[in-house]
Structures are given as C-alpha cells and as structure tokens.
Amino acid sequence: MAEAQPQGTGPQGTGKAAGGRSAQLAHTGLRSGWTTGACATAASTAAYTALLSGEFPDPVTITLPKGQTPSFALAVEELAPGRTAAMAGVVKDAGDDPDVTHGALVRATVRALPTGSGVVFRAGPGVGTVTRPGLPLDVGEPAINPVPRQLMREHLAQVAARYGGGTGAAADVEVEISVDHGEEIARSTWNPRLGILGGLSILGTTGIVVPYSCSAWIDSIRRGVDVARAAGRRHVAGCTGSTSEKVAVALHHLPEDALLDMGDFAGAVLKYIRRHPVERLTICGGFAKLSKLAAGHLDLHSARSQVDKGFLAELARRGGADEALAGAVAEANTGLAALQLCSAAGVPLGDLVAATARDESLAVLRGAPVAVDVICIDRAGMVVGRAEPRGPGDAGQGSPRG
C-alpha cells in the first residue's frame, strides 16, 4: 500500500491552502490516492531493480510528474531462476475516491531484451488491448496510456543507469503490466464500450487520484470562488484537470488563487458564480468533456453523462461537413475520433464545441455580469478549440438551463 498523503497538503504536497487546487483538496478533508499508472511505475521500477541487482527495493520510491516522491510497499515479488524475469506488485490505494480499482493488485513483470530494443510494453492478464481507433493509442496496443508509459521509461532508465542494464539513458526491457481480476473489474468501466477489451486501462497524468465526493468537492469549488473574490481576482478559470490548468495559466497568466479545480462539476462553478460574479470566467478542459457541456450537461462525469456523437455530427454540419462526414462523426468511437475526422476535413469542430459550450454557460449564468471564454484541449494539452469572451449583453446565448 502506498504511504499516506500528509493530510491537508493537497495533491501537490505544497502545504499551501490560500487558493487553487491544493486548497480545494485541503478544504474537502479527503485523502488523495495513487493512479494505476503510478502503481505500475513503482512495480516496474522494483522489478527491474531486482532483475539487475538481485534485490527488490521495498518500499520503492518513485518521482511523479509534479515532483512528489511517494513510497509503495510491495505486495508480491518474484525473481525467476537465473534472473530471466522479475515480477513485483503494488496494491492500488485510491484514497477516499470511490474508484473501482481501489485495492487492485497491479503487477509488473520485466524481462531483458537485446541491446537497442528500448522499452516494449505488453498487456498481461487483466490489462486491456485497444481494438478501435479514437484513443490516444494505436489499435492493437496494450491499454497503457502515454503518460504512464513515459513515467515508466524514465524510471527504468534511471535503474539501467545505476546498474548497467541498458545503453546510454535507455533501458532494454519488456514490461508486462497485469492487474489481478482486471477483466472482471473492467466490466464496471466504459472500457468495453470504447473497444478496450480484456481488462483495465493503466491511467494517470499526475500519478495522483483526486477524491471526488460530490458534496465536498462542490463545497470546495465555492470556497475557491470566495478566495479568488476576496483576493480581488477579476478573472478566474474553471479547469477539468491539471493539464487544462497548465493551459489556462500559460494563456492567461493567472495566479494560483484564481484557479478552480472544476473537475466534472461545471454546473457547480456556473451556479455559484451566477450568485457571486467575477468579471471573467475561463472554462478550460478536454474536448470530450466540454462537448458534454455544449450539449447542455452540467455534470461531466462519465457515469452521469456521455459524449453525444449525434450532437457532434450536427455541429459538424453547421461547420460545413457534408453528410458523409457527419455520418462518420455520428458513428465515431470517441469524441477524439470525431475531432480527428473533422480536423482532417478542415471542419472546425473544436471551435464549434467551444463556442456552444460558452453559450450554454452564459445561459446558466442567466444574465450575471460575467464574460465567458472556453478553451478545448486534447489529451496532450494542445488547444483544439477556442471561443472568445462573450458577456450577457452579447447575442447568441443558448436557452436558460440550470
């Protein structure tokens, strides 16, 4: 089990509670946890260390993308005769988040490959395989997302440099990630519908699971707005996660106490700002999530709202798509696939989603003196759609909601 996060410091471990994401988490009183990607990184680091040195580090410490250094106890370990392979496993601790993978045993088995092979990832039992386009991985690839892959490569390279297991800064290994009972657990996720078959995905962009108790997190959003207003901030940003937060900061140079960790709760941000206005609200998030807002959903969680490909097809028609393209969008596997189809055809679906989400937001604000702009990003943090600020006196708002 991973060591506990110090209570009240927030997922960034800064100890600051003046505003922003760290303060929101501290306000909830909820304990953060660790992603499957962080667990896989810890397990693969321990296994490769044993493969090269003959000893498993326990606990094993890793460095997450934002600099945190959690330590993970090994739940299982096994070194094959002759060091032909090494396996280590970590139990996922999701903190106070109601995550279906909480308590799952994430295993990594590492085997040496010929010099120059690099790191090759394999899906073991309980980890899915991508079977449809539209995801950030090619069809046929194990469902180990790009950020966890990079995190594992970096840690394996450090082990190789320490024990001489590779060339230069690279490790030459096969890494097989498996999750005990993962195929059964995956039936409670959207993986089968997305075409990820055989098990779970190995996920995580920060390595940290932020707990989302609806009532606690909505209350933390309200406190975040209060803090920003008390500090005299006239421009705040509601972001769906850490990647969108980085984009909002880069584009608008906002201080920490002007950042609201909106998560999936767009409605909570809009309704509270309706009663406690600021001059400008930027909403920044992933294209798929914000397409839900554009379609009128105020709760963006995958369990409570889905991407409406028919709605995206209609937006594509407004942007000049012919019927063949609109039909392809309606049948796309994911929102990302729909976006890619339109981008290839020169149809600005990202901008159309951003503009529609902005107008839906203004409708929820019901004439409050707030200008709204929207930024849609892809999984890599690239801007794929923008809508310029519009206020209550401008034309083009949607019908009132909320």
Kinemage of the C-alpha trace (Angstrom):
@kinemage 1
@onewidth
@group {chain A} dominant
@subgroup {mainchain}
@vectorlist {calphas} color= white
{ca met a 1} P 0.000 0.000 0.000
{ca ala a 2} L 1.285 3.484 -0.789
{ca glu a 3} L 2.245 5.666 2.106
{ca ala a 4} L -0.412 8.135 3.172
{ca gln a 5} L -0.526 11.649 1.758
{ca pro a 6} L 0.014 14.210 4.549
{ca gln a 7} L -3.461 15.419 5.499
{ca gly a 8} L -4.328 18.901 4.296
{ca thr a 9} L -1.373 19.435 1.999
{ca gly a 10} L -3.276 18.713 -1.199
{ca pro a 11} L -2.175 16.510 -4.089
{ca gln a 12} L 0.728 18.768 -4.933
{ca gly a 13} L 2.138 18.396 -1.442
{ca thr a 14} L 2.842 22.144 -1.248
{ca gly a 15} L 1.238 22.743 2.122
{ca lys a 16} L -0.394 25.891 0.699
{ca ala a 17} L -4.048 26.454 1.397
{ca ala a 18} L -4.560 30.017 0.146
{ca gly a 19} L -6.260 29.038 -3.087
{ca gly a 20} L -6.198 26.830 -6.139
{ca arg a 21} L -6.232 23.040 -6.418
{ca ser a 22} L -4.233 22.357 -3.236
{ca ala a 23} L -6.536 24.494 -1.124
{ca gln a 24} L -9.607 22.856 -2.615
{ca leu a 25} L -8.400 19.376 -1.710
{ca ala a 26} L -7.390 20.512 1.777
{ca his a 27} L -10.842 22.011 2.267
{ca thr a 28} L -12.606 18.738 1.452
{ca gly a 29} L -10.724 16.849 4.155
{ca leu a 30} L -10.481 13.924 1.720
{ca arg a 31} L -7.362 11.816 1.258
{ca ser a 32} L -5.852 11.613 -2.225
{ca gly a 33} L -4.602 8.337 -3.674
{ca trp a 34} L -2.468 6.942 -6.475
{ca thr a 35} L -3.302 6.080 -10.073
{ca thr a 36} L -2.810 2.719 -11.734
{ca gly a 37} L -0.031 4.413 -13.717
{ca ala a 38} L 1.834 5.352 -10.533
{ca cys a 39} L 1.397 1.814 -9.174
{ca ala a 40} L 2.665 0.301 -12.446
{ca thr a 41} L 5.668 2.621 -12.349
{ca ala a 42} L 6.525 1.597 -8.793
{ca ala a 43} L 6.079 -2.101 -9.589
{ca ser a 44} L 8.160 -1.971 -12.786
{ca thr a 45} L 10.916 0.019 -11.055
{ca ala a 46} L 11.142 -2.557 -8.269
{ca ala a 47} L 11.074 -5.483 -10.695
{ca tyr a 48} L 13.803 -4.063 -12.935
{ca thr a 49} L 15.964 -3.238 -9.933
{ca ala a 50} L 15.700 -6.862 -8.817
{ca leu a 51} L 16.393 -8.126 -12.330
{ca leu a 52} L 19.697 -6.241 -12.386
{ca ser a 53} L 20.743 -6.351 -8.720
{ca gly a 54} L 19.076 -9.466 -7.347
{ca glu a 55} L 17.274 -7.462 -4.633
{ca phe a 56} L 13.803 -5.882 -4.564
{ca pro a 57} L 13.664 -2.382 -3.066
{ca asp a 58} L 10.837 -2.375 -0.520
{ca pro a 59} L 9.397 0.144 -0.212
{ca val a 60} L 10.096 1.510 -3.674
{ca thr a 61} L 10.070 5.278 -4.145
{ca ile a 62} L 9.188 6.993 -7.417
{ca thr a 63} L 9.036 10.614 -8.558
{ca leu a 64} L 5.730 11.785 -10.022
{ca pro a 65} L 5.408 14.399 -12.801
{ca lys a 66} L 4.917 17.258 -10.310
{ca gly a 67} L 7.787 16.206 -8.077
{ca gln a 68} L 6.055 14.219 -5.327
{ca thr a 69} L 8.018 11.177 -4.149
{ca pro a 70} L 5.596 8.589 -2.745
{ca ser a 71} L 6.835 5.227 -1.478
{ca phe a 72} L 4.995 1.986 -2.226
{ca ala a 73} L 5.227 -1.264 -0.280
{ca leu a 74} L 5.473 -4.391 -2.414
{ca ala a 75} L 2.579 -6.807 -2.029
{ca val a 76} L 4.222 -9.575 -4.080
{ca glu a 77} L 7.658 -10.170 -5.566
{ca glu a 78} L 9.272 -12.996 -7.526
{ca leu a 79} L 12.687 -13.356 -9.116
{ca ala a 80} L 12.937 -16.108 -11.736
{ca pro a 81} L 15.917 -18.512 -11.655
{ca gly a 82} L 18.896 -17.055 -13.479
{ca arg a 83} L 17.260 -13.621 -13.350
{ca thr a 84} L 15.435 -14.232 -16.615
{ca ala a 85} L 12.490 -12.231 -15.298
{ca ala a 86} L 11.384 -10.339 -12.205
{ca met a 87} L 7.854 -9.550 -11.022
{ca ala a 88} L 6.703 -7.050 -8.398
{ca gly a 89} L 3.197 -5.995 -7.423
{ca val a 90} L 1.647 -2.994 -5.668
{ca val a 91} L -1.867 -2.688 -4.239
{ca lys a 92} L -3.605 0.434 -5.510
{ca asp a 93} L -4.731 2.870 -2.825
{ca ala a 94} L -7.258 5.315 -4.318
{ca gly a 95} L -7.531 7.306 -1.097
{ca asp a 96} L -11.080 8.488 -0.425
{ca asp a 97} L -12.122 8.336 -4.074
{ca pro a 98} L -14.857 5.780 -4.903
{ca asp a 99} L -12.627 4.190 -7.548
{ca val a 100} L -13.497 0.689 -8.795
{ca thr a 101} L -9.784 -0.130 -8.962
{ca his a 102} L -9.158 0.656 -5.281
{ca gly a 103} L -7.435 -2.353 -3.736
{ca ala a 104} L -6.473 -3.884 -7.083
{ca leu a 105} L -3.096 -5.610 -7.302
{ca val a 106} L -1.055 -4.076 -10.127
{ca arg a 107} L 1.852 -6.302 -11.224
{ca ala a 108} L 4.839 -5.609 -13.464
{ca thr a 109} L 6.955 -8.385 -14.947
{ca val a 110} L 10.226 -7.239 -16.503
{ca arg a 111} L 12.399 -9.259 -18.897
{ca ala a 112} L 15.679 -8.240 -20.542
{ca leu a 113} L 15.725 -7.606 -24.301
{ca pro a 114} L 18.640 -7.284 -26.744
{ca thr a 115} L 20.623 -4.059 -26.692
{ca gly a 116} L 18.857 -1.278 -28.550
{ca ser a 117} L 15.364 -2.695 -28.114
{ca gly a 118} L 14.212 0.046 -25.761
{ca val a 119} L 11.165 -0.443 -23.554
{ca val a 120} L 8.431 -2.649 -25.007
{ca phe a 121} L 5.077 -2.710 -23.222
{ca arg a 122} L 2.823 -5.765 -23.077
{ca ala a 123} L -0.676 -6.264 -21.704
{ca gly a 124} L -0.729 -9.063 -19.165
{ca pro a 125} L -3.840 -10.633 -17.628
{ca gly a 126} L -6.346 -8.002 -16.562
{ca val a 127} L -4.977 -5.188 -18.762
{ca gly a 128} L -6.949 -4.356 -21.882
{ca thr a 129} L -5.967 -4.074 -25.528
{ca val a 130} L -7.125 -1.254 -27.830
{ca thr a 131} L -9.357 -2.584 -30.615
{ca arg a 132} L -10.901 0.602 -32.040
{ca pro a 133} L -9.477 3.937 -33.260
{ca gly a 134} L -10.090 7.226 -31.479
{ca leu a 135} L -7.999 6.636 -28.368
{ca pro a 136} L -4.504 8.054 -27.696
{ca leu a 137} L -3.043 4.615 -28.514
{ca asp a 138} L -2.951 2.687 -31.775
{ca val a 139} L -5.211 -0.297 -32.360
{ca gly a 140} L -3.528 -3.438 -31.057
{ca glu a 141} L -1.572 -1.620 -28.347
{ca pro a 142} L -1.889 -2.501 -24.662
{ca ala a 143} L -4.122 -0.014 -22.842
{ca ile a 144} L -1.250 1.661 -21.030
{ca asn a 145} L -1.680 5.390 -21.581
{ca pro a 146} L 1.109 7.687 -22.834
{ca val a 147} L 1.926 9.434 -19.539
{ca pro a 148} L 2.324 6.204 -17.504
{ca arg a 149} L 4.477 4.809 -20.333
{ca gln a 150} L 6.740 7.828 -20.204
{ca leu a 151} L 6.916 7.712 -16.409
{ca met a 152} L 7.936 4.059 -16.533
{ca arg a 153} L 10.549 4.695 -19.241
{ca glu a 154} L 12.122 7.447 -17.141
{ca his a 155} L 12.331 5.309 -14.008
{ca leu a 156} L 13.597 2.261 -15.870
{ca ala a 157} L 16.283 4.419 -17.486
{ca gln a 158} L 17.397 5.535 -14.034
{ca val a 159} L 17.631 1.923 -12.893
{ca ala a 160} L 19.561 0.997 -16.052
{ca ala a 161} L 21.999 3.843 -15.463
{ca arg a 162} L 22.525 2.745 -11.861
{ca tyr a 163} L 23.057 -0.947 -12.562
{ca gly a 164} L 24.234 -1.024 -16.161
{ca gly a 165} L 21.128 -2.557 -17.728
{ca gly a 166} L 20.964 -0.546 -20.939
{ca thr a 167} L 22.750 1.672 -23.393
{ca gly a 168} L 23.105 5.342 -22.574
{ca ala a 169} L 19.978 6.601 -20.819
{ca ala a 170} L 17.742 3.819 -22.153
{ca ala a 171} L 16.618 0.503 -20.713
{ca asp a 172} L 16.226 -2.521 -22.977
{ca val a 173} L 13.356 -4.482 -21.450
{ca glu a 174} L 9.907 -5.911 -21.969
{ca val a 175} L 7.454 -4.664 -19.354
{ca glu a 176} L 4.273 -6.674 -18.920
{ca ile a 177} L 1.650 -4.971 -16.767
{ca ser a 178} L -1.185 -7.036 -15.327
{ca val a 179} L -3.974 -6.432 -12.818
{ca asp a 180} L -5.418 -9.247 -10.741
{ca his a 181} L -9.137 -9.647 -11.608
{ca gly a 182} L -8.758 -6.709 -14.001
{ca glu a 183} L -11.019 -8.165 -16.680
{ca glu a 184} L -13.819 -8.542 -14.146
{ca ile a 185} L -13.281 -5.033 -12.740
{ca ala a 186} L -13.259 -3.571 -16.263
{ca arg a 187} L -16.873 -4.617 -16.772
{ca ser a 188} L -17.763 -1.781 -14.351
{ca thr a 189} L -15.961 0.758 -16.548
{ca trp a 190} L -16.509 2.219 -20.028
{ca asn a 191} L -13.634 0.163 -21.459
{ca pro a 192} L -15.753 -2.449 -23.273
{ca arg a 193} L -17.843 0.274 -24.920
{ca leu a 194} L -14.685 2.101 -26.026
{ca gly a 195} L -13.251 -1.039 -27.561
{ca ile a 196} L -10.670 -1.694 -24.849
{ca leu a 197} L -11.041 -5.423 -24.391
{ca gly a 198} L -9.595 -7.883 -21.926
{ca gly a 199} L -9.196 -5.671 -18.901
{ca leu a 200} L -8.456 -2.266 -17.414
{ca ser a 201} L -6.524 0.723 -18.685
{ca ile a 202} L -3.361 1.913 -16.945
{ca leu a 203} L -4.092 5.605 -16.477
{ca gly a 204} L -2.951 8.829 -14.871
{ca thr a 205} L -1.438 12.155 -15.884
{ca thr a 206} L -0.190 13.277 -12.455
{ca gly a 207} L 0.036 9.908 -10.692
{ca ile a 208} L -2.458 11.145 -8.115
{ca val a 209} L -6.133 10.257 -7.694
{ca val a 210} L -8.036 13.345 -6.557
{ca pro a 211} L -11.047 12.238 -4.484
{ca tyr a 212} L -14.391 13.475 -5.751
{ca ser a 213} L -17.056 13.364 -3.093
{ca cys a 214} L -19.718 15.408 -4.891
{ca ser a 215} L -20.847 17.448 -1.898
{ca ala a 216} L -17.335 18.017 -0.552
{ca trp a 217} L -15.887 18.946 -3.923
{ca ile a 218} L -18.732 21.312 -4.827
{ca asp a 219} L -18.268 22.987 -1.455
{ca ser a 220} L -14.550 23.321 -2.216
{ca ile a 221} L -15.372 24.992 -5.548
{ca arg a 222} L -17.471 27.557 -3.708
{ca arg a 223} L -14.647 28.242 -1.278
{ca gly a 224} L -12.296 28.616 -4.235
{ca val a 225} L -14.528 31.300 -5.746
{ca asp a 226} L -14.743 33.039 -2.363
{ca val a 227} L -10.950 33.053 -2.013
{ca ala a 228} L -10.476 34.469 -5.509
{ca arg a 229} L -13.018 37.232 -4.948
{ca ala a 230} L -11.548 38.121 -1.543
{ca ala a 231} L -8.127 38.433 -3.207
{ca gly a 232} L -9.584 40.848 -5.751
{ca arg a 233} L -9.310 38.486 -8.698
{ca arg a 234} L -11.465 39.623 -11.590
{ca his a 235} L -10.639 36.660 -13.835
{ca val a 236} L -10.876 33.022 -12.717
{ca ala a 237} L -10.521 29.740 -14.591
{ca gly a 238} L -12.535 26.570 -14.068
{ca cys a 239} L -10.395 23.636 -15.230
{ca thr a 240} L -11.240 19.953 -15.557
{ca gly a 241} L -7.778 18.755 -14.515
{ca ser a 242} L -4.084 19.531 -14.174
{ca thr a 243} L -3.379 19.579 -17.930
{ca ser a 244} L -6.125 22.104 -18.635
{ca glu a 245} L -4.946 24.143 -15.653
{ca lys a 246} L -1.480 24.420 -17.212
{ca val a 247} L -3.020 25.607 -20.484
{ca ala a 248} L -5.146 28.243 -18.740
{ca val a 249} L -2.126 29.539 -16.829
{ca ala a 250} L 0.019 29.635 -19.970
{ca leu a 251} L -2.596 31.535 -21.971
{ca his a 252} L -3.900 33.894 -19.282
{ca his a 253} L -1.052 34.097 -16.703
{ca leu a 254} L -3.434 33.527 -13.803
{ca pro a 255} L -2.203 33.191 -10.205
{ca glu a 256} L -2.892 30.061 -8.180
{ca asp a 257} L -5.777 31.543 -6.220
{ca ala a 258} L -7.642 32.314 -9.459
{ca leu a 259} L -7.688 28.627 -10.452
{ca leu a 260} L -10.732 26.475 -9.709
{ca asp a 261} L -10.398 22.716 -9.899
{ca met a 262} L -13.798 22.261 -11.528
{ca gly a 263} L -13.373 18.558 -12.217
{ca asp a 264} L -16.675 17.288 -13.609
{ca phe a 265} L -18.795 19.871 -11.811
{ca ala a 266} L -19.291 22.597 -14.424
{ca gly a 267} L -22.747 23.345 -13.089
{ca ala a 268} L -21.414 23.982 -9.584
{ca val a 269} L -18.966 26.591 -10.905
{ca leu a 270} L -21.527 28.344 -13.076
{ca lys a 271} L -24.324 28.404 -10.499
{ca tyr a 272} L -22.095 29.740 -7.719
{ca ile a 273} L -20.531 32.393 -9.953
{ca arg a 274} L -24.059 33.353 -11.025
{ca arg a 275} L -24.694 34.335 -7.394
{ca his a 276} L -21.148 35.609 -6.741
{ca pro a 277} L -19.971 37.116 -10.040
{ca val a 278} L -16.464 37.804 -11.290
{ca glu a 279} L -15.752 39.831 -14.405
{ca arg a 280} L -14.452 36.918 -16.461
{ca leu a 281} L -14.616 33.140 -16.325
{ca thr a 282} L -12.432 30.912 -18.488
{ca ile a 283} L -13.550 27.305 -18.809
{ca cys a 284} L -10.757 25.003 -19.954
{ca gly a 285} L -10.955 21.260 -20.392
{ca gly a 286} L -10.743 18.237 -22.598
{ca phe a 287} L -12.655 18.324 -25.864
{ca ala a 288} L -14.863 15.350 -24.976
{ca lys a 289} L -15.845 16.708 -21.564
{ca leu a 290} L -16.621 20.154 -22.913
{ca ser a 291} L -18.691 18.648 -25.716
{ca lys a 292} L -20.976 17.412 -22.928
{ca leu a 293} L -21.245 20.959 -21.570
{ca ala a 294} L -22.003 22.168 -25.089
{ca ala a 295} L -24.827 19.611 -25.241
{ca gly a 296} L -26.303 21.002 -22.027
{ca his a 297} L -24.869 18.634 -19.403
{ca leu a 298} L -23.676 20.300 -16.206
{ca asp a 299} L -22.215 17.141 -14.651
{ca leu a 300} L -19.415 15.928 -16.916
{ca his a 301} L -18.616 12.638 -15.163
{ca ser a 302} L -18.589 9.625 -17.465
{ca ala a 303} L -21.019 7.762 -15.209
{ca arg a 304} L -23.603 10.531 -15.464
{ca ser a 305} L -23.230 11.927 -18.982
{ca gln a 306} L -21.776 10.656 -22.242
{ca val a 307} L -20.380 12.220 -25.384
{ca asp a 308} L -23.271 12.592 -27.835
{ca lys a 309} L -21.825 11.801 -31.255
{ca gly a 310} L -25.137 12.715 -32.913
{ca phe a 311} L -24.849 16.173 -31.385
{ca leu a 312} L -21.254 16.449 -32.636
{ca ala a 313} L -22.434 15.429 -36.097
{ca glu a 314} L -24.963 18.260 -36.078
{ca leu a 315} L -22.275 20.740 -35.024
{ca ala a 316} L -20.060 19.410 -37.816
{ca arg a 317} L -22.857 20.067 -40.334
{ca arg a 318} L -23.044 23.660 -39.090
{ca gly a 319} L -19.312 23.890 -39.732
{ca gly a 320} L -19.625 22.755 -43.327
{ca ala a 321} L -19.404 18.962 -43.068
{ca asp a 322} L -21.127 17.000 -45.804
{ca glu a 323} L -23.442 14.119 -44.971
{ca ala a 324} L -20.728 11.506 -45.390
{ca leu a 325} L -18.507 13.225 -42.816
{ca ala a 326} L -21.425 13.925 -40.478
{ca gly a 327} L -22.364 10.256 -40.648
{ca ala a 328} L -18.803 9.221 -39.840
{ca val a 329} L -18.777 11.591 -36.854
{ca ala a 330} L -22.044 10.124 -35.579
{ca glu a 331} L -20.530 6.630 -35.738
{ca ala a 332} L -17.117 7.568 -34.313
{ca asn a 333} L -15.832 5.510 -31.408
{ca thr a 334} L -14.904 8.511 -29.243
{ca gly a 335} L -15.102 12.282 -29.198
{ca leu a 336} L -11.404 12.375 -30.070
{ca ala a 337} L -12.049 10.261 -33.164
{ca ala a 338} L -14.829 12.652 -34.220
{ca leu a 339} L -12.487 15.595 -33.739
{ca gln a 340} L -9.774 13.933 -35.808
{ca leu a 341} L -12.192 13.229 -38.665
{ca cys a 342} L -13.291 16.853 -38.751
{ca ser a 343} L -9.766 18.225 -38.454
{ca ala a 344} L -8.683 16.168 -41.463
{ca ala a 345} L -11.581 17.640 -43.453
{ca gly a 346} L -10.964 21.228 -42.347
{ca val a 347} L -14.158 21.398 -40.252
{ca pro a 348} L -13.518 23.405 -37.034
{ca leu a 349} L -15.380 21.080 -34.667
{ca gly a 350} L -13.219 22.129 -31.703
{ca asp a 351} L -14.118 25.803 -32.136
{ca leu a 352} L -17.788 24.915 -32.603
{ca val a 353} L -17.834 22.904 -29.375
{ca ala a 354} L -16.056 25.710 -27.513
{ca ala a 355} L -18.498 28.354 -28.782
{ca thr a 356} L -21.553 26.233 -27.977
{ca ala a 357} L -20.198 25.411 -24.510
{ca arg a 358} L -19.632 29.120 -23.912
{ca asp a 359} L -23.201 29.954 -24.910
{ca glu a 360} L -24.590 27.174 -22.721
{ca ser a 361} L -22.537 28.563 -19.840
{ca leu a 362} L -23.943 32.039 -20.397
{ca ala a 363} L -27.438 30.574 -20.352
{ca val a 364} L -26.782 29.021 -16.937
{ca leu a 365} L -25.372 32.344 -15.701
{ca arg a 366} L -28.766 33.951 -16.517
{ca gly a 367} L -27.529 37.432 -17.194
{ca ala a 368} L -24.969 37.640 -14.388
{ca pro a 369} L -22.284 40.215 -15.268
{ca val a 370} L -19.681 37.627 -16.278
{ca ala a 371} L -17.869 37.275 -19.601
{ca val a 372} L -17.099 33.655 -20.526
{ca asp a 373} L -14.496 32.160 -22.833
{ca val a 374} L -13.855 28.455 -23.450
{ca ile a 375} L -10.713 26.507 -24.368
{ca cys a 376} L -10.861 22.890 -25.556
{ca ile a 377} L -7.704 20.791 -25.424
{ca asp a 378} L -6.701 17.294 -26.468
{ca arg a 379} L -5.068 14.707 -24.220
{ca ala a 380} L -1.614 16.126 -24.899
{ca gly a 381} L -2.669 19.618 -23.795
{ca met a 382} L -2.817 21.088 -27.298
{ca val a 383} L -5.546 23.648 -27.879
{ca val a 384} L -8.059 22.212 -30.368
{ca gly a 385} L -10.841 24.753 -29.973
{ca arg a 386} L -11.413 28.252 -28.579
{ca ala a 387} L -14.289 30.652 -28.119
{ca glu a 388} L -13.530 34.281 -27.376
{ca pro a 389} L -15.083 36.023 -24.346
{ca arg a 390} L -18.752 36.829 -24.552
{ca gly a 391} L -20.862 38.519 -21.910
{ca pro a 392} L -24.556 38.746 -21.043
{ca gly a 393} L -25.205 41.607 -23.433
{ca asp a 394} L -23.942 39.741 -26.479
{ca ala a 395} L -26.103 37.787 -28.897
{ca gly a 396} L -26.022 34.062 -29.419
{ca gln a 397} L -26.704 32.689 -25.955
{ca gly a 398} L -28.426 29.355 -25.557
{ca ser a 399} L -31.731 28.839 -23.770
{ca pro a 400} L -31.697 29.109 -19.946
{ca arg a 401} L -30.693 25.976 -18.055
{ca gly a 402} L -29.791 25.015 -14.507
